[in-house]
Amino acid sequence: MSIFTKVTKILNYGYPNGNFPKPDEKIVRQIRHNIQEPKERNIPNIPLEEIKFVVMDSETTGLNPYKGDEIISLGAVVLENGTIKLHPYFYRVVNPCRDIPTTAARITGISTKTVQNKETIWEVLPEFFDLADKSVLAGHHINFDLTFLNLKLKHFCKLKICHPSIDTFRLAQVLHPQETNHTLDHLLKLYDLPPEGRHTALGDALLTAKLLQFFLSRLREQFNIYYLRDLMLIQQQVHFYRAALNHSL
């Protein structure tokens, strides 16, 4: 079943987690303003040193949002002009309006009891999108995080995140075609980065931002990548670049 078919089925027959509440109309208006504004800017033609990257990560109850898995924490940091900013940043643990499986609780340290009195994702999304204003989103397997958010936004708000996005997993494939493993853990070892905060949304966002710092520098040196349009193109053509680099090795 294609993603389009799954989303259509959900829109027609209901959101997978039947306990999840609808957002307040005021929240919907705030989100609509922030996620539609980037369409009005010619972001692809901006030099990379002028781009505000918001590097994000989420922890979830499981891997399948189409079967009711939910976000339990969301974190993000800003990478701008080659520097990771310590402030502002975003981190929230949220109530998924369902039980958190033992496996997820063991990995993330977030249990059902932890989230009992926490806000839902609706209450924190406006603040996240404030941070992400006029930015390019980035993450490791970022489509995983965006799918969780967009599924909810499409069903309840008829909205979709419009920000350009960069996937560090794909960039790693371009830069390290000889490697068969491009997981976050393997890349941290490859770049000698201590895994501090691993398996927390904010910790993983910060670790991914550090990798992105290295990647942007190497892509500039190896491929003359200076504009966002070039960065987006190279991640879209990852298989071509991997084949070319492997052939030259």
Secondary structure by P-SEA (a helix, b strand, c coil): ccaaaaaaaaaaccccccccccccaaaaaaaaaaaacccccccccccccccccccbbbbcccccccccccccbbbbbbbcccccccccbbbbbccccccccaaaaaacccccccccccccccccaaaaaaaaccbbbbccaaaaaaaaaaaaaaaccccccccbbbbaaaaaaaaccccccccaaaaaaaacccccccccaaaaaaaaaaaaaaaaaaaaaccccccaaaaaaaaaaaaaaaaaaaaac
